[in-house]
């Protein structure tokens, strides 16, 4: 909030700032009592509690509504964060338990292998052969046992922490300099207590402070200088005053004016985007589902928070310009990395650093805000098998990068276009036409992962014949036949 020179008093503050400093302790005391009442257990009756706050603290009904709304929001937020905290702990416990089972099984199989008399002549070898480090003077067995010991200690700590959180009472933090005033669409200027006419803000003083400040206190705060001003003249406006870095800040929450829609219906074409840690790939697909334009927006990892946010905003602005050029909506993928982030302790350092520094949620938050101001629709679709479909079908066909091919699949999915397996693949892979098409892509994805022909994404450019899938099927059939023959007793005759 600005401090006009003609409004300053002898202490160097405006009357509005002096009023906020006096009203903030009253608002905080009322909020603390409301939060304690909400957490105590008895059923909450808003009208009765509103009357209690008016009589106890000498405030009006609208002021009490702000206190109750602020307290309800903080209590609900604390409960939601407690649920998310417990969910995160459960995910970490599950990840550590899975890792421990695998590690202990690995050691058990290794001991069983070396317990054999002629293990040197084994054809299969050991899944975890013993080795010694010349640098640390220890074996890999000792290192694994040390990791198991630390993981068990961490698992016990997390289990105890989860049990403690389930029984612990929820605590809510109430800031000292914080004021909330709830508005209504039926009131003038969207709020009966705090009204702003575009140049001056007027606040209705509660009864307990009328003797010091009068019935109303006002100050000039000017207009919100923005390129796109969507603040409506009518409609509810909720004001929030809080202190930060020694200055009072005024924030207003409102329902913005609708913006003229620039993007057309999705059936006329879409722009799909695929975000990766190093770049954002986009692809424009026309009404027939054919690729018409593509591109990449590079991203730099490991930046400070300020530069990272500036980089994300710049990328979103570039996507907005592209979508305005083609007059079509933007399609993104629905991703949730909370499960993956719960198991970062069992992953490598490089992977954990990459996933932690990936500003995925911040990117789509900024993208939604910028596209909404520009009148562009943002559509979210299921990203299942988008990468494998793009690599197999469109990577070599159009000469795309991996993220561009995935972006093309995402755009086509928003347009309700099917993605069947190419005929060049159905000749070598068994396809069940009765199942959904994603089931076919799932089977193909598993086969490609077990194949030695494709180990990197660039290998998809050189694949012209998928006959190696047939050899892979034959190898699986022969291995299954050998396993069946092992189960037949030696005394019974074997048939080919």
C-alpha positions as CSV (number, residue, x, y, z in Angstrom):
1,X,0.0,0.0,0.0
2,X,1.3,3.5,-0.8
3,X,1.8,6.2,1.8
4,X,0.7,9.6,0.3
5,X,2.6,12.5,1.8
6,X,-0.5,14.5,2.7
7,X,-1.8,11.5,4.7
8,X,1.3,11.0,6.9
9,X,1.1,11.9,10.6
10,X,3.8,12.9,13.0
11,X,4.9,9.3,13.4
12,X,5.3,8.8,9.6
13,X,2.2,6.6,9.1
14,X,-1.1,7.1,7.5
15,X,-4.4,6.9,9.5
16,X,-5.3,3.8,7.6
17,X,-2.1,2.1,8.6
18,X,-2.6,3.2,12.2
19,X,-6.1,1.7,12.1
20,X,-4.8,-1.6,10.7
21,X,-2.2,-1.8,13.4
22,X,-4.9,-1.3,16.1
23,X,-7.5,-3.7,14.5
24,X,-5.0,-6.6,13.8
25,X,-4.7,-7.7,17.5
26,X,-8.5,-7.7,17.9
27,X,-8.9,-9.7,14.7
28,X,-6.2,-12.2,15.9
29,X,-7.7,-12.7,19.3
30,X,-11.1,-13.4,17.8
31,X,-9.6,-15.8,15.3
32,X,-7.7,-17.7,18.0
33,X,-10.9,-18.1,20.0
34,X,-12.8,-19.3,16.9
35,X,-10.1,-21.8,15.9
36,X,-10.1,-23.2,19.5
37,X,-13.9,-23.6,19.3
38,X,-13.7,-25.3,15.9
39,X,-11.1,-27.8,17.2
40,X,-12.8,-28.4,20.5
41,X,-15.4,-30.7,19.1
42,X,-18.9,-29.3,19.7
43,X,-21.1,-28.6,16.6
44,X,-20.4,-25.2,15.1
45,X,-23.3,-22.8,14.6
46,X,-22.2,-19.9,12.6
47,X,-25.0,-17.5,13.6
48,X,-24.6,-18.1,17.3
49,X,-20.9,-17.7,17.2
50,X,-21.2,-14.6,15.1
51,X,-23.3,-13.0,17.8
52,X,-20.8,-14.1,20.5
53,X,-17.9,-12.4,18.6
54,X,-19.9,-9.2,18.2
55,X,-20.7,-9.0,21.9
56,X,-17.2,-10.1,23.1
57,X,-14.9,-8.0,20.9
58,X,-17.2,-5.1,20.0
59,X,-17.2,-5.7,16.2
60,X,-19.9,-5.7,13.6
61,X,-21.5,-8.6,11.9
62,X,-19.5,-8.2,8.7
63,X,-16.3,-8.1,10.7
64,X,-17.2,-11.3,12.5
65,X,-17.9,-13.0,9.2
66,X,-14.4,-12.2,8.2
67,X,-13.1,-13.7,11.4
68,X,-15.1,-16.9,11.0
69,X,-14.2,-17.3,7.3
70,X,-10.5,-16.9,8.1
71,X,-10.6,-19.4,11.0
72,X,-12.6,-22.0,8.9
73,X,-10.1,-21.7,6.1
74,X,-7.1,-22.2,8.4
75,X,-8.6,-25.1,10.2
76,X,-9.7,-26.9,7.0
77,X,-6.2,-26.2,5.6
78,X,-4.5,-27.7,8.7
79,X,-6.7,-30.8,8.5
80,X,-6.0,-31.2,4.8
81,X,-2.2,-30.9,5.3
82,X,-2.4,-33.4,8.1
83,X,-4.1,-35.9,5.7
84,X,-1.4,-35.2,3.0
85,X,1.4,-35.5,5.6
86,X,0.1,-39.0,6.7
87,X,-0.4,-40.0,3.1
88,X,3.2,-39.0,2.3
89,X,4.5,-41.0,5.3
90,X,2.5,-44.0,4.2
91,X,4.1,-43.8,0.8
92,X,7.6,-43.5,2.2
93,X,7.0,-46.5,4.5
94,X,5.7,-48.6,1.5
95,X,8.7,-47.6,-0.6
96,X,11.2,-48.4,2.1
97,X,9.5,-51.8,2.8
98,X,9.6,-52.7,-0.8
99,X,13.3,-51.8,-1.0
100,X,14.1,-53.8,2.1
101,X,12.3,-56.9,0.8
102,X,14.2,-56.8,-2.4
103,X,17.6,-56.2,-0.7
104,X,17.1,-59.0,1.8
105,X,16.0,-61.4,-0.9
106,X,19.0,-60.5,-2.9
107,X,21.3,-61.3,0.0
108,X,19.5,-64.5,0.7
109,X,19.8,-65.7,-2.9
110,X,23.5,-64.8,-3.0
111,X,24.2,-66.7,0.2
112,X,22.3,-69.7,-1.2
113,X,24.4,-69.5,-4.4
114,X,27.8,-69.4,-2.6
115,X,26.7,-72.2,-0.3
116,X,26.8,-74.7,-3.2
117,X,29.9,-76.8,-3.5
118,X,30.5,-76.2,-7.2
119,X,29.3,-72.7,-7.6
120,X,32.3,-71.9,-9.8
121,X,30.8,-74.1,-12.5
122,X,27.4,-72.5,-12.5
123,X,26.1,-71.5,-15.9
124,X,23.7,-68.8,-14.6
125,X,26.1,-67.0,-12.2
126,X,25.3,-65.0,-9.1
127,X,22.8,-62.2,-9.2
128,X,24.8,-60.2,-6.7
129,X,28.5,-61.4,-6.8
130,X,30.7,-60.3,-4.0
131,X,33.2,-57.5,-4.8
132,X,35.6,-55.4,-2.9
133,X,36.2,-51.6,-3.2
134,X,39.9,-50.6,-3.1
135,X,38.9,-47.0,-2.1
136,X,36.7,-47.8,0.9
137,X,38.2,-51.2,1.8
138,X,34.8,-52.9,2.1
139,X,32.7,-55.3,0.1
140,X,29.4,-54.6,-1.6
141,X,27.8,-57.1,0.8
142,X,28.9,-55.0,3.8
143,X,27.7,-51.8,2.0
144,X,24.3,-53.4,1.3
145,X,23.9,-54.7,4.9
146,X,24.8,-51.2,6.2
147,X,22.1,-49.7,3.9
148,X,19.6,-52.2,5.2
149,X,20.4,-51.3,8.8
150,X,19.9,-47.6,8.1
151,X,16.7,-48.2,6.1
152,X,15.2,-50.2,9.0
153,X,16.0,-47.4,11.4
154,X,14.4,-44.9,9.1
155,X,11.3,-47.2,8.7
156,X,10.9,-47.4,12.5
157,X,11.2,-43.6,12.8
158,X,8.5,-43.1,10.1
159,X,6.1,-45.6,11.6
160,X,6.4,-44.0,15.0
161,X,6.0,-40.5,13.5
162,X,2.8,-41.6,11.7
163,X,1.3,-43.1,14.8
164,X,2.2,-39.9,16.7
165,X,0.6,-37.7,14.1
166,X,-2.7,-39.7,14.1
167,X,-3.1,-39.1,17.9
168,X,-1.6,-35.6,18.0
169,X,-4.0,-32.6,18.2
170,X,-4.0,-30.4,15.1
171,X,-2.4,-27.0,15.7
172,X,-3.3,-23.9,13.6
173,X,-0.9,-20.9,13.2
174,X,-2.6,-17.5,13.4
175,X,-0.4,-14.6,12.1
176,X,-0.2,-11.4,14.1
177,X,-0.8,-8.9,11.3
178,X,-3.6,-10.3,9.3
179,X,-7.2,-9.0,8.5
180,X,-9.8,-10.6,6.2
181,X,-13.1,-8.9,5.1
182,X,-15.5,-11.1,3.2
183,X,-17.6,-9.5,0.5
184,X,-21.0,-10.2,-1.2
185,X,-22.3,-9.6,-4.7
186,X,-25.5,-7.9,-3.3
187,X,-23.5,-5.1,-1.6
188,X,-22.2,-1.9,-3.1
189,X,-18.7,-2.2,-4.5
190,X,-18.9,-5.9,-3.7
191,X,-18.2,-5.4,0.1
192,X,-20.1,-3.5,2.8
193,X,-17.1,-3.0,5.2
194,X,-14.3,-2.3,2.7
195,X,-15.1,-0.4,-0.5
196,X,-12.8,0.7,-3.3
197,X,-13.9,3.1,-6.0
198,X,-10.8,2.8,-8.2
199,X,-8.9,5.5,-6.4
200,X,-9.7,5.5,-2.7
201,X,-10.4,2.7,-0.3
202,X,-12.8,3.2,2.6
203,X,-12.9,0.8,5.6
204,X,-15.8,0.7,8.1
205,X,-14.4,0.9,11.6
206,X,-15.7,-1.6,14.2
207,X,-17.5,-0.3,17.3
208,X,-14.6,-0.9,19.6
209,X,-12.4,1.5,17.7
210,X,-14.9,4.2,16.7
211,X,-13.8,6.5,19.5
212,X,-10.3,6.7,18.1
213,X,-10.8,6.6,14.3
214,X,-14.4,7.5,13.7
215,X,-16.9,5.5,11.7
216,X,-14.8,5.3,8.6
217,X,-11.1,5.4,7.7
218,X,-9.9,5.9,4.1
219,X,-6.7,6.1,2.1
220,X,-5.6,6.5,-1.5
221,X,-4.2,3.3,-3.0
222,X,-4.7,4.1,-6.7
223,X,-5.5,1.7,-9.5
224,X,-4.1,-1.7,-10.2
225,X,-1.7,-1.1,-13.1
226,X,-2.0,-4.3,-15.2
227,X,-2.0,-5.0,-18.9
228,X,-5.2,-7.0,-18.6
229,X,-7.6,-5.6,-16.0
230,X,-10.3,-8.1,-15.3
231,X,-11.6,-6.5,-12.1
232,X,-15.4,-6.1,-12.4
233,X,-17.4,-3.2,-11.3
234,X,-20.0,-5.4,-9.6
235,X,-19.6,-8.8,-7.9
236,X,-18.2,-9.9,-4.6
237,X,-14.8,-8.6,-3.5
238,X,-13.0,-10.1,-0.5
239,X,-10.2,-8.0,0.9
240,X,-7.1,-9.3,2.7
241,X,-4.7,-7.1,4.5
242,X,-1.4,-8.5,5.8
243,X,2.0,-7.2,6.8
244,X,5.1,-8.3,5.0
245,X,8.7,-6.8,5.2
246,X,7.4,-3.9,7.3
247,X,4.8,-2.8,4.8
248,X,1.0,-3.4,4.7
249,X,-0.2,-5.2,1.6
250,X,-3.8,-5.1,0.3
251,X,-5.0,-8.0,-1.7
252,X,-8.4,-8.5,-3.3
253,X,-10.1,-11.7,-4.4
254,X,-12.9,-11.4,-7.1
255,X,-14.6,-13.2,-9.9
256,X,-12.9,-11.8,-13.1
257,X,-14.7,-10.5,-16.0
258,X,-15.1,-13.0,-18.8
259,X,-12.6,-12.7,-21.7
260,X,-13.5,-13.0,-25.3
261,X,-12.7,-16.5,-26.4
262,X,-9.9,-16.6,-28.9
263,X,-9.5,-20.4,-29.3
264,X,-11.9,-22.4,-31.5
265,X,-13.5,-25.7,-30.7
266,X,-11.1,-28.7,-30.3
267,X,-12.4,-30.4,-33.4
268,X,-10.8,-27.8,-35.6
269,X,-7.3,-28.5,-34.2
270,X,-5.3,-28.5,-31.0
271,X,-1.8,-27.7,-29.7
272,X,-0.4,-30.5,-27.5
273,X,2.4,-30.0,-25.1
274,X,4.7,-32.4,-23.4
275,X,6.9,-31.1,-20.6
276,X,10.2,-32.6,-19.7
277,X,13.0,-31.4,-17.4
278,X,15.1,-30.0,-20.2
279,X,12.4,-28.7,-22.7
280,X,8.8,-28.3,-23.6
281,X,7.7,-29.9,-26.8
282,X,4.6,-28.7,-28.7
283,X,2.9,-29.9,-31.8
284,X,-0.1,-28.3,-33.7
285,X,-2.5,-30.9,-35.2
286,X,-5.2,-29.8,-37.7
287,X,-8.8,-31.0,-37.9
288,X,-7.8,-34.1,-39.8
289,X,-5.3,-35.1,-37.1
290,X,-2.2,-34.3,-39.2
291,X,0.9,-32.5,-38.0
292,X,1.2,-28.9,-39.2
293,X,3.7,-27.3,-36.9
294,X,6.0,-28.2,-34.1
295,X,8.7,-26.8,-31.8
296,X,10.6,-27.0,-28.6
297,X,11.0,-24.5,-25.8
298,X,14.3,-25.1,-23.9
299,X,14.4,-25.1,-20.1
300,X,17.4,-24.8,-17.8
301,X,17.5,-26.9,-14.7
302,X,19.0,-25.9,-11.3
303,X,18.1,-22.2,-11.4
304,X,17.2,-20.2,-8.2
305,X,13.5,-19.9,-7.4
306,X,13.1,-16.4,-8.9
307,X,14.9,-17.2,-12.2
308,X,13.0,-20.5,-12.4
309,X,9.7,-18.8,-12.1
310,X,10.7,-16.2,-14.7
311,X,11.7,-19.0,-17.0
312,X,8.4,-20.7,-16.6
313,X,6.4,-17.5,-17.2
314,X,8.4,-16.9,-20.4
315,X,7.7,-20.4,-21.7
316,X,4.0,-20.0,-20.9
317,X,3.9,-16.7,-22.8
318,X,5.6,-18.3,-25.8
319,X,2.9,-21.0,-25.8
320,X,0.2,-18.4,-25.6
321,X,1.6,-16.6,-28.7
322,X,1.6,-19.9,-30.6
323,X,-2.0,-20.8,-29.6
324,X,-3.1,-17.3,-30.5
325,X,-1.5,-17.7,-33.9
326,X,-3.3,-20.9,-34.7
327,X,-6.5,-19.9,-32.7
328,X,-6.8,-23.3,-31.1
329,X,-6.8,-24.6,-27.5
330,X,-3.8,-26.0,-25.6
331,X,-3.8,-29.6,-24.4
332,X,-1.7,-30.8,-21.5
333,X,-1.4,-34.0,-19.6
334,X,-2.7,-34.9,-16.2
335,X,0.4,-35.9,-14.1
336,X,0.9,-36.5,-10.4
337,X,4.4,-36.9,-9.1
338,X,3.5,-37.2,-5.5
339,X,3.9,-41.0,-5.5
340,X,7.3,-40.8,-7.2
341,X,8.5,-38.1,-4.9
342,X,7.7,-40.3,-1.9
343,X,10.3,-42.9,-3.1
344,X,13.1,-40.5,-3.8
345,X,15.1,-41.9,-0.9
346,X,15.4,-45.3,-2.8
347,X,16.3,-43.7,-6.1
348,X,19.6,-42.3,-7.4
349,X,20.8,-38.8,-6.6
350,X,20.6,-37.7,-10.2
351,X,17.0,-38.8,-10.5
352,X,16.0,-37.3,-7.2
353,X,17.6,-34.0,-8.0
354,X,15.9,-33.9,-11.4
355,X,12.5,-34.7,-10.1
356,X,12.7,-32.3,-7.1
357,X,13.8,-29.4,-9.3
358,X,11.1,-30.0,-11.9
359,X,8.6,-27.2,-11.6
360,X,5.7,-29.1,-13.1
361,X,2.9,-27.8,-10.9
362,X,4.2,-24.2,-11.1
363,X,4.3,-24.5,-14.9
364,X,0.7,-25.6,-15.3
365,X,-0.4,-23.1,-12.6
366,X,1.1,-20.2,-14.6
367,X,0.0,-21.6,-17.9
368,X,-3.6,-21.8,-16.8
369,X,-3.6,-18.2,-15.5
370,X,-1.9,-16.8,-18.7
371,X,-4.1,-18.7,-21.1
372,X,-7.2,-17.7,-19.1
373,X,-6.3,-14.0,-19.5
374,X,-5.7,-14.5,-23.2
375,X,-9.0,-16.2,-23.8
376,X,-7.5,-19.6,-24.7
377,X,-8.9,-22.9,-23.4
378,X,-6.7,-25.3,-21.6
379,X,-7.6,-29.0,-21.8
380,X,-6.2,-31.8,-19.7
381,X,-6.1,-35.4,-20.9
382,X,-4.9,-38.8,-19.7
383,X,-1.2,-39.2,-20.7
384,X,-1.3,-43.1,-20.7
385,X,1.1,-44.6,-23.3
386,X,1.5,-41.2,-25.1
387,X,5.3,-41.6,-25.2
388,X,5.4,-45.1,-26.7
389,X,2.7,-44.2,-29.2
390,X,4.6,-41.2,-30.3
391,X,7.9,-43.1,-30.5
392,X,6.4,-45.9,-32.6
393,X,4.0,-44.1,-34.9
394,X,5.2,-40.5,-35.4
395,X,8.8,-40.2,-34.5
396,X,10.2,-41.6,-37.7
397,X,7.2,-40.6,-39.9
398,X,7.6,-36.8,-39.3
399,X,11.2,-36.7,-38.0
400,X,10.2,-35.4,-34.6
401,X,11.9,-35.3,-31.2
402,X,10.5,-37.6,-28.5
403,X,8.7,-34.8,-26.7
404,X,7.2,-33.4,-29.9
405,X,5.9,-36.8,-30.9
406,X,4.3,-37.2,-27.4
407,X,2.8,-33.8,-27.8
408,X,1.2,-34.8,-31.1
409,X,-0.4,-37.8,-29.4
410,X,-1.8,-35.7,-26.6
411,X,-3.3,-33.2,-29.1
412,X,-4.9,-36.0,-31.1
413,X,-6.3,-37.6,-27.9
414,X,-8.1,-34.3,-27.0
415,X,-9.7,-34.5,-30.5
416,X,-11.0,-38.0,-29.7
417,X,-8.8,-39.6,-32.5
418,X,-7.9,-43.2,-32.0
419,X,-4.3,-44.5,-32.0
420,X,-4.3,-48.0,-33.4
421,X,-1.1,-50.1,-33.7
422,X,0.4,-49.8,-37.2
423,X,-0.1,-52.7,-39.6
424,X,3.7,-53.1,-39.8
425,X,3.5,-54.2,-36.2
426,X,0.4,-56.3,-36.2
427,X,2.0,-58.7,-38.5
428,X,4.7,-59.5,-36.0
429,X,2.8,-59.0,-32.7
430,X,-0.2,-60.8,-31.4
431,X,-3.2,-58.4,-31.2
432,X,-6.5,-59.1,-29.5
433,X,-9.1,-57.0,-31.3
434,X,-11.6,-57.6,-28.5
435,X,-9.6,-55.6,-25.9
436,X,-9.2,-51.9,-25.7
437,X,-6.4,-50.3,-27.8
438,X,-4.4,-49.3,-24.7
439,X,-4.1,-53.0,-23.8
440,X,-2.3,-53.6,-27.2
441,X,0.0,-50.7,-26.5
442,X,0.7,-52.1,-23.1
443,X,1.7,-55.5,-24.5
444,X,3.9,-53.8,-27.1
445,X,5.6,-51.6,-24.5
446,X,6.5,-54.6,-22.4
447,X,8.0,-56.4,-25.4
448,X,10.0,-53.5,-26.5
449,X,11.5,-53.1,-23.0
450,X,12.6,-56.7,-23.0
451,X,14.1,-56.4,-26.4
452,X,17.8,-55.7,-27.0
453,X,17.2,-54.0,-30.3
454,X,15.9,-50.8,-28.8
455,X,17.7,-49.4,-25.8
456,X,17.5,-45.6,-26.5
457,X,14.9,-43.4,-28.0
458,X,17.1,-42.6,-31.0
459,X,16.9,-46.3,-31.9
460,X,13.3,-45.8,-33.1
461,X,14.6,-43.8,-36.1
462,X,16.4,-46.8,-37.5
463,X,13.7,-49.4,-36.9
464,X,12.3,-50.3,-40.4
465,X,11.3,-53.9,-39.7
466,X,9.7,-55.1,-36.4
467,X,10.5,-58.8,-37.1
468,X,12.6,-59.0,-33.9
469,X,9.3,-59.1,-32.0
470,X,8.7,-62.5,-33.5
471,X,12.1,-63.7,-32.3
472,X,11.3,-62.3,-28.9
473,X,8.1,-64.3,-28.8
474,X,9.9,-67.5,-29.8
475,X,12.5,-66.9,-27.0
476,X,9.7,-66.5,-24.5
477,X,7.9,-69.6,-25.7
478,X,11.1,-71.7,-25.5
479,X,11.9,-70.4,-22.0
480,X,8.4,-71.2,-20.9
481,X,8.7,-74.7,-22.4
482,X,12.0,-75.3,-20.5
483,X,10.4,-74.2,-17.2
484,X,7.5,-76.7,-17.8
485,X,10.0,-79.5,-18.5
486,X,11.8,-78.8,-15.2
487,X,8.5,-79.4,-13.4
488,X,8.1,-82.9,-14.9
489,X,9.5,-85.7,-12.6
490,X,12.6,-87.4,-13.9
491,X,10.9,-90.9,-13.7
492,X,8.2,-90.0,-16.2
493,X,8.9,-90.1,-19.9
494,X,9.3,-86.7,-21.7
495,X,7.6,-86.0,-24.9
496,X,8.7,-83.4,-27.4
